[in-house]
Amino acid sequence: MGMAPVFLLLFIQDDLMLRGISLVVFAVAAITDALDGYYARRYDVESEYGIFMDPLADKFLTFAGFVCLPFLDPSQFPWWAVAVIVVRDLSITGLRIFTKRKNITLQTRKTAKIKTAIQMGYLYVALLFGFLLLFDGAISQFVLNIYSMNIFFWGMIVVVFITVYSGVEYLYVNRSLFKSSQPA
């Protein structure tokens, strides 16, 4: 979680070296987060704290990445799409906090892990192109040509769709939590 603000601070600079370092910070944070979760499950050293904090750390990093994107090109990375992703993730995180306080186990789905992997992959490629945009000449022109084809826009739409779908699936699978236990 501590790496997310470092990444954000470095990435928003219009400096080639600082933005490059930010990509390394993002990659290290994403990889160490994935490895931490993998080893915790593999060697059965999961803790309640870790089960709660791992998805929260994912959120901090993905939020930091998605917030950077509209500054690169708001036509490719619209704010509304970032808002949908953030609202979905905050809603599910709120649900996790609520169920944790009630000592209720929230059923998770593999779709949520897939969603996180897709978000991270998309973010890294989009952020890499944001880094390449700072180069002069042919490299930045290449990025602008890719932007003109709306590849990142449509990729963002796919990421939003998968994000919303996984949120709806979470709610559907855990729908019994929302049913009133009061007699009719």
Secondary structure, DSSP 8 states (H G I E B T S, - for coil): -THHHHHHHHHTSS-HHHHHHHHHHHHHHHHHHHHHHHHHHHTT---HHHHHHHHHHHHHHHHHHHHHHHHH-TTTS-HHHHHHHHHHHHHHHHHHHHHHHTT------HHHHHHHHHHHHHHHHHHHHHHHTTS-THHHHHHHHHHHTTHHHHHHHHHHHHHHHHHHHHHHHTGGGGS--S--
